[in-house]
Amino acid sequence: MKRAQLIALALVTATTFRLTAAEDAKLNALSDAEEAAGWKLLFDGKTLHGWHNFKREGVRPGWQVKYGTLACVDPHNAGDLVTSDKFGAFELELDYNISEGGNSGIMFHVTDDGGAAWETGPEFQLEDNAKAGDPQRCGWLYALYQPPTDPKTGKPLDATKPAGEWNHVRLVIGPEKCEHYINGVKYFEYVLGSDDFKERVAKSKFGKMPLFAKSNSGYLSLQGDHGQVSFRNIRIRPIAPQK
């Protein structure tokens, strides 16, 4: 096993085994009330069912199920994962644990039309804000939206916990507005297809990608080529159109 894989496995093991038996039983599971509210699990904690690599069958060996997590243990042989199902308007929640200097992301409305997942799907950035090299920080809509300045630090708001600790993401992609949350803290909101959104896209690198953010539905995608990262408690519920 490569050194990077051993580091990732140590990270997952150390963080997961701190759980009590009662906490472990709640991982990757839904209560009756949550199911009644329309939530659906996207990861069962045991298999890779419901996921495949972008524009190919199966899952590359860099992605593995380890100790109840969906883990990118080798970013050199992982690539981007996508869901089997497509989603339009939805609410997504998940926990992620990223390695020191790690960089990943959650893309949505991804289609098979582009040569890469990011050519069609906007990205909720995930990274170790302390040591990752990318200036786009965790929770931002990549190259498009970032949270306001925190008066305490003079820098954009940052609610993340350090690398090696679990963080919680809530992503709402709705017909009226979209919202980004990290650990219960709201970062910002925007409207897909609005004049403001289109202007920002045009000024970014995505302005040269004619398929970017053009679809109203698509796969969810987890980025797996920039560092070790683990996911758990991945769940989603559709948002019904307003009448």
PyMOL commands that set and color helices and strands:
alter all, ss='L'
color gray80, all
select helices_A, chain A and resi 3-16+21-25+32-36+75-77+117-119+195-203+205-208
alter helices_A, ss='H'
color red, helices_A
select strands_A, chain A and resi 40-41+51-53+63-66+69-72+81-83+90-98+103-110+123-127+149-150+155-156+167-173+178-182+185-190+219-222+229-238
alter strands_A, ss='S'
color yellow, strands_A
deselect
rebuild
show_as cartoon
